[in-house]
């Protein structure tokens, strides 16, 4: 039952993110993430995996493709709500130009298979 509620929360947060971004820009998103409460009480691997899995399932049923920024913003909010010290990282590479966002908990990348720290110059941690 926990997974079902987490999937529903993830789906609703994906919708909320789309609405928020239709009215705001990247600076507004950065501010929203920066202000989202950080409660470093539970960074358990089990909770992190449950939330990450729930978001993956919600994205599978979402009517549009959720890109890395949307997925990372939603994931960091869901994890922080559960007491994790999650951070959204935004990075870029020069040539060819690419920008990317991912989430880290206790210095570990949790929602990305890329070697992001080696591939991208970190521009912002929020």
Rosetta constraint file for C-alpha pairs under 8 A:
AtomPair CA 1 CA 5 HARMONIC 6.45 0.50
AtomPair CA 2 CA 6 HARMONIC 6.15 0.50
AtomPair CA 3 CA 7 HARMONIC 6.08 0.50
AtomPair CA 3 CA 50 HARMONIC 6.83 0.50
AtomPair CA 3 CA 51 HARMONIC 7.91 0.50
AtomPair CA 3 CA 54 HARMONIC 6.24 0.50
AtomPair CA 4 CA 8 HARMONIC 6.26 0.50
AtomPair CA 4 CA 54 HARMONIC 7.70 0.50
AtomPair CA 5 CA 9 HARMONIC 6.08 0.50
AtomPair CA 6 CA 10 HARMONIC 6.02 0.50
AtomPair CA 6 CA 50 HARMONIC 7.89 0.50
AtomPair CA 6 CA 51 HARMONIC 6.42 0.50
AtomPair CA 6 CA 54 HARMONIC 5.63 0.50
AtomPair CA 6 CA 55 HARMONIC 7.68 0.50
AtomPair CA 7 CA 11 HARMONIC 6.12 0.50
AtomPair CA 7 CA 54 HARMONIC 4.57 0.50
AtomPair CA 7 CA 55 HARMONIC 6.14 0.50
AtomPair CA 7 CA 57 HARMONIC 6.64 0.50
AtomPair CA 7 CA 58 HARMONIC 5.45 0.50
AtomPair CA 8 CA 12 HARMONIC 6.19 0.50
AtomPair CA 8 CA 58 HARMONIC 7.25 0.50
AtomPair CA 9 CA 13 HARMONIC 6.08 0.50
AtomPair CA 10 CA 14 HARMONIC 6.15 0.50
AtomPair CA 10 CA 54 HARMONIC 6.75 0.50
AtomPair CA 10 CA 55 HARMONIC 5.31 0.50
AtomPair CA 10 CA 58 HARMONIC 6.04 0.50
AtomPair CA 10 CA 74 HARMONIC 6.99 0.50
AtomPair CA 10 CA 75 HARMONIC 7.91 0.50
AtomPair CA 10 CA 78 HARMONIC 7.59 0.50
AtomPair CA 11 CA 15 HARMONIC 6.45 0.50
AtomPair CA 11 CA 55 HARMONIC 7.38 0.50
AtomPair CA 11 CA 58 HARMONIC 5.15 0.50
AtomPair CA 11 CA 59 HARMONIC 7.20 0.50
AtomPair CA 11 CA 62 HARMONIC 7.13 0.50
AtomPair CA 12 CA 16 HARMONIC 6.14 0.50
AtomPair CA 13 CA 17 HARMONIC 5.94 0.50
AtomPair CA 13 CA 74 HARMONIC 6.10 0.50
AtomPair CA 14 CA 18 HARMONIC 6.39 0.50
AtomPair CA 14 CA 66 HARMONIC 7.90 0.50
AtomPair CA 14 CA 70 HARMONIC 7.12 0.50
AtomPair CA 14 CA 71 HARMONIC 7.69 0.50
AtomPair CA 14 CA 74 HARMONIC 6.56 0.50
AtomPair CA 15 CA 19 HARMONIC 6.38 0.50
AtomPair CA 16 CA 20 HARMONIC 6.04 0.50
AtomPair CA 17 CA 21 HARMONIC 6.05 0.50
AtomPair CA 17 CA 70 HARMONIC 6.79 0.50
AtomPair CA 17 CA 74 HARMONIC 7.37 0.50
AtomPair CA 18 CA 22 HARMONIC 6.19 0.50
AtomPair CA 19 CA 23 HARMONIC 6.73 0.50
AtomPair CA 20 CA 24 HARMONIC 6.03 0.50
AtomPair CA 21 CA 25 HARMONIC 6.11 0.50
AtomPair CA 21 CA 26 HARMONIC 7.86 0.50
AtomPair CA 21 CA 29 HARMONIC 7.42 0.50
AtomPair CA 24 CA 28 HARMONIC 5.59 0.50
AtomPair CA 24 CA 29 HARMONIC 7.17 0.50
AtomPair CA 25 CA 29 HARMONIC 6.47 0.50
AtomPair CA 26 CA 30 HARMONIC 6.07 0.50
AtomPair CA 27 CA 31 HARMONIC 6.22 0.50
AtomPair CA 28 CA 32 HARMONIC 6.18 0.50
AtomPair CA 29 CA 33 HARMONIC 6.18 0.50
AtomPair CA 30 CA 34 HARMONIC 5.97 0.50
AtomPair CA 30 CA 126 HARMONIC 6.90 0.50
AtomPair CA 31 CA 35 HARMONIC 6.09 0.50
AtomPair CA 32 CA 36 HARMONIC 6.17 0.50
AtomPair CA 33 CA 73 HARMONIC 7.11 0.50
AtomPair CA 33 CA 76 HARMONIC 7.94 0.50
AtomPair CA 33 CA 77 HARMONIC 7.34 0.50
AtomPair CA 33 CA 88 HARMONIC 8.00 0.50
AtomPair CA 33 CA 126 HARMONIC 6.36 0.50
AtomPair CA 34 CA 126 HARMONIC 5.29 0.50
AtomPair CA 36 CA 77 HARMONIC 6.97 0.50
AtomPair CA 36 CA 80 HARMONIC 7.67 0.50
AtomPair CA 37 CA 80 HARMONIC 6.67 0.50
AtomPair CA 37 CA 81 HARMONIC 7.50 0.50
AtomPair CA 38 CA 80 HARMONIC 5.62 0.50
AtomPair CA 38 CA 81 HARMONIC 7.90 0.50
AtomPair CA 38 CA 83 HARMONIC 7.00 0.50
AtomPair CA 38 CA 84 HARMONIC 7.15 0.50
AtomPair CA 38 CA 85 HARMONIC 5.91 0.50
AtomPair CA 38 CA 86 HARMONIC 7.76 0.50
AtomPair CA 39 CA 80 HARMONIC 6.43 0.50
AtomPair CA 39 CA 81 HARMONIC 7.80 0.50
AtomPair CA 39 CA 83 HARMONIC 4.73 0.50
AtomPair CA 39 CA 84 HARMONIC 6.20 0.50
AtomPair CA 39 CA 85 HARMONIC 6.28 0.50
AtomPair CA 40 CA 83 HARMONIC 5.50 0.50
AtomPair CA 40 CA 84 HARMONIC 5.30 0.50
AtomPair CA 40 CA 85 HARMONIC 4.84 0.50
AtomPair CA 41 CA 83 HARMONIC 5.05 0.50
AtomPair CA 41 CA 84 HARMONIC 6.29 0.50
AtomPair CA 41 CA 85 HARMONIC 7.74 0.50
AtomPair CA 42 CA 82 HARMONIC 7.07 0.50
AtomPair CA 42 CA 83 HARMONIC 4.93 0.50
AtomPair CA 42 CA 84 HARMONIC 5.03 0.50
AtomPair CA 42 CA 85 HARMONIC 7.72 0.50
AtomPair CA 43 CA 47 HARMONIC 7.31 0.50
AtomPair CA 43 CA 48 HARMONIC 6.96 0.50
AtomPair CA 43 CA 83 HARMONIC 6.88 0.50
AtomPair CA 43 CA 84 HARMONIC 4.53 0.50
AtomPair CA 43 CA 85 HARMONIC 6.50 0.50
AtomPair CA 43 CA 105 HARMONIC 7.04 0.50
AtomPair CA 43 CA 106 HARMONIC 7.73 0.50
AtomPair CA 44 CA 48 HARMONIC 6.29 0.50
AtomPair CA 44 CA 84 HARMONIC 7.78 0.50
AtomPair CA 45 CA 49 HARMONIC 5.98 0.50
AtomPair CA 46 CA 50 HARMONIC 6.12 0.50
AtomPair CA 47 CA 51 HARMONIC 6.25 0.50
AtomPair CA 47 CA 82 HARMONIC 7.95 0.50
AtomPair CA 48 CA 52 HARMONIC 6.10 0.50
AtomPair CA 48 CA 79 HARMONIC 6.77 0.50
AtomPair CA 48 CA 110 HARMONIC 7.94 0.50
AtomPair CA 49 CA 53 HARMONIC 5.92 0.50
AtomPair CA 50 CA 54 HARMONIC 6.08 0.50
AtomPair CA 51 CA 55 HARMONIC 6.19 0.50
AtomPair CA 51 CA 75 HARMONIC 7.31 0.50
AtomPair CA 51 CA 78 HARMONIC 7.05 0.50
AtomPair CA 51 CA 79 HARMONIC 6.99 0.50
AtomPair CA 52 CA 56 HARMONIC 6.30 0.50
AtomPair CA 52 CA 75 HARMONIC 6.81 0.50
AtomPair CA 52 CA 110 HARMONIC 7.87 0.50
AtomPair CA 52 CA 111 HARMONIC 6.91 0.50
AtomPair CA 53 CA 57 HARMONIC 6.33 0.50
AtomPair CA 54 CA 58 HARMONIC 6.17 0.50
AtomPair CA 55 CA 59 HARMONIC 6.08 0.50
AtomPair CA 55 CA 71 HARMONIC 7.60 0.50
AtomPair CA 55 CA 75 HARMONIC 7.10 0.50
AtomPair CA 56 CA 60 HARMONIC 6.38 0.50
AtomPair CA 57 CA 61 HARMONIC 6.80 0.50
AtomPair CA 58 CA 62 HARMONIC 6.14 0.50
AtomPair CA 59 CA 65 HARMONIC 7.30 0.50
AtomPair CA 59 CA 66 HARMONIC 6.37 0.50
AtomPair CA 62 CA 66 HARMONIC 7.68 0.50
AtomPair CA 66 CA 70 HARMONIC 5.96 0.50
AtomPair CA 66 CA 71 HARMONIC 6.13 0.50
AtomPair CA 67 CA 71 HARMONIC 6.15 0.50
AtomPair CA 68 CA 72 HARMONIC 5.85 0.50
AtomPair CA 68 CA 100 HARMONIC 6.50 0.50
AtomPair CA 68 CA 101 HARMONIC 5.45 0.50
AtomPair CA 68 CA 102 HARMONIC 6.71 0.50
AtomPair CA 69 CA 73 HARMONIC 6.03 0.50
AtomPair CA 69 CA 100 HARMONIC 7.18 0.50
AtomPair CA 69 CA 101 HARMONIC 5.26 0.50
AtomPair CA 69 CA 102 HARMONIC 7.40 0.50
AtomPair CA 70 CA 74 HARMONIC 6.16 0.50
AtomPair CA 71 CA 75 HARMONIC 6.00 0.50
AtomPair CA 72 CA 76 HARMONIC 6.01 0.50
AtomPair CA 72 CA 88 HARMONIC 6.26 0.50
AtomPair CA 72 CA 101 HARMONIC 6.36 0.50
AtomPair CA 72 CA 102 HARMONIC 5.41 0.50
AtomPair CA 72 CA 103 HARMONIC 5.75 0.50
AtomPair CA 72 CA 111 HARMONIC 7.66 0.50
AtomPair CA 73 CA 77 HARMONIC 6.36 0.50
AtomPair CA 73 CA 88 HARMONIC 6.76 0.50
AtomPair CA 74 CA 78 HARMONIC 6.23 0.50
AtomPair CA 75 CA 79 HARMONIC 6.08 0.50
AtomPair CA 75 CA 103 HARMONIC 7.39 0.50
AtomPair CA 76 CA 80 HARMONIC 6.01 0.50
AtomPair CA 76 CA 86 HARMONIC 5.58 0.50
AtomPair CA 76 CA 87 HARMONIC 6.24 0.50
AtomPair CA 76 CA 88 HARMONIC 6.28 0.50
AtomPair CA 76 CA 103 HARMONIC 6.54 0.50
AtomPair CA 77 CA 81 HARMONIC 6.07 0.50
AtomPair CA 78 CA 82 HARMONIC 6.58 0.50
AtomPair CA 79 CA 83 HARMONIC 6.52 0.50
AtomPair CA 79 CA 84 HARMONIC 5.26 0.50
AtomPair CA 79 CA 85 HARMONIC 7.58 0.50
AtomPair CA 79 CA 86 HARMONIC 6.31 0.50
AtomPair CA 80 CA 84 HARMONIC 4.75 0.50
AtomPair CA 80 CA 85 HARMONIC 6.14 0.50
AtomPair CA 80 CA 86 HARMONIC 6.12 0.50
AtomPair CA 84 CA 105 HARMONIC 7.30 0.50
AtomPair CA 85 CA 105 HARMONIC 6.01 0.50
AtomPair CA 85 CA 106 HARMONIC 7.03 0.50
AtomPair CA 86 CA 103 HARMONIC 6.63 0.50
AtomPair CA 86 CA 104 HARMONIC 5.69 0.50
AtomPair CA 86 CA 105 HARMONIC 4.59 0.50
AtomPair CA 86 CA 106 HARMONIC 7.34 0.50
AtomPair CA 87 CA 103 HARMONIC 5.57 0.50
AtomPair CA 87 CA 104 HARMONIC 5.37 0.50
AtomPair CA 87 CA 105 HARMONIC 6.48 0.50
AtomPair CA 87 CA 125 HARMONIC 6.46 0.50
AtomPair CA 87 CA 126 HARMONIC 5.54 0.50
AtomPair CA 88 CA 101 HARMONIC 6.86 0.50
AtomPair CA 88 CA 102 HARMONIC 5.78 0.50
AtomPair CA 88 CA 103 HARMONIC 4.57 0.50
AtomPair CA 88 CA 104 HARMONIC 6.56 0.50
AtomPair CA 88 CA 125 HARMONIC 5.84 0.50
AtomPair CA 88 CA 126 HARMONIC 5.29 0.50
AtomPair CA 89 CA 101 HARMONIC 5.49 0.50
AtomPair CA 89 CA 102 HARMONIC 5.32 0.50
AtomPair CA 89 CA 103 HARMONIC 5.94 0.50
AtomPair CA 89 CA 104 HARMONIC 7.27 0.50
AtomPair CA 89 CA 122 HARMONIC 6.96 0.50
AtomPair CA 89 CA 123 HARMONIC 7.72 0.50
AtomPair CA 89 CA 124 HARMONIC 5.84 0.50
AtomPair CA 89 CA 125 HARMONIC 4.64 0.50
AtomPair CA 89 CA 126 HARMONIC 6.51 0.50
AtomPair CA 90 CA 99 HARMONIC 7.38 0.50
AtomPair CA 90 CA 100 HARMONIC 5.86 0.50
AtomPair CA 90 CA 101 HARMONIC 4.46 0.50
AtomPair CA 90 CA 102 HARMONIC 6.74 0.50
AtomPair CA 90 CA 122 HARMONIC 6.00 0.50
AtomPair CA 90 CA 123 HARMONIC 5.68 0.50
AtomPair CA 90 CA 124 HARMONIC 5.16 0.50
AtomPair CA 90 CA 125 HARMONIC 6.49 0.50
AtomPair CA 91 CA 99 HARMONIC 5.72 0.50
AtomPair CA 91 CA 100 HARMONIC 5.35 0.50
AtomPair CA 91 CA 101 HARMONIC 6.27 0.50
AtomPair CA 91 CA 120 HARMONIC 5.19 0.50
AtomPair CA 91 CA 121 HARMONIC 5.18 0.50
AtomPair CA 91 CA 122 HARMONIC 4.19 0.50
AtomPair CA 91 CA 123 HARMONIC 5.03 0.50
AtomPair CA 91 CA 124 HARMONIC 6.87 0.50
AtomPair CA 92 CA 97 HARMONIC 7.07 0.50
AtomPair CA 92 CA 98 HARMONIC 5.49 0.50
AtomPair CA 92 CA 99 HARMONIC 4.16 0.50
AtomPair CA 92 CA 100 HARMONIC 6.10 0.50
AtomPair CA 92 CA 120 HARMONIC 4.91 0.50
AtomPair CA 92 CA 121 HARMONIC 5.31 0.50
AtomPair CA 92 CA 122 HARMONIC 6.67 0.50
AtomPair CA 92 CA 123 HARMONIC 7.00 0.50
AtomPair CA 93 CA 97 HARMONIC 5.43 0.50
AtomPair CA 93 CA 98 HARMONIC 5.36 0.50
AtomPair CA 93 CA 99 HARMONIC 6.53 0.50
AtomPair CA 93 CA 119 HARMONIC 6.93 0.50
AtomPair CA 93 CA 120 HARMONIC 4.99 0.50
AtomPair CA 93 CA 121 HARMONIC 5.98 0.50
AtomPair CA 94 CA 98 HARMONIC 7.00 0.50
AtomPair CA 99 CA 120 HARMONIC 7.77 0.50
AtomPair CA 100 CA 120 HARMONIC 7.65 0.50
AtomPair CA 102 CA 109 HARMONIC 7.17 0.50
AtomPair CA 102 CA 110 HARMONIC 7.79 0.50
AtomPair CA 102 CA 111 HARMONIC 6.27 0.50
AtomPair CA 102 CA 112 HARMONIC 6.40 0.50
AtomPair CA 103 CA 109 HARMONIC 5.91 0.50
AtomPair CA 103 CA 110 HARMONIC 5.99 0.50
AtomPair CA 103 CA 111 HARMONIC 6.04 0.50
AtomPair CA 103 CA 112 HARMONIC 7.83 0.50
AtomPair CA 104 CA 108 HARMONIC 5.09 0.50
AtomPair CA 104 CA 109 HARMONIC 4.39 0.50
AtomPair CA 104 CA 110 HARMONIC 5.72 0.50
AtomPair CA 104 CA 111 HARMONIC 7.83 0.50
AtomPair CA 105 CA 109 HARMONIC 6.69 0.50
AtomPair CA 105 CA 110 HARMONIC 6.96 0.50
AtomPair CA 112 CA 116 HARMONIC 7.77 0.50
AtomPair CA 115 CA 119 HARMONIC 6.16 0.50
AtomPair CA 116 CA 120 HARMONIC 5.56 0.50
AtomPair CA 117 CA 121 HARMONIC 7.03 0.50
AtomPair CA 117 CA 122 HARMONIC 7.27 0.50
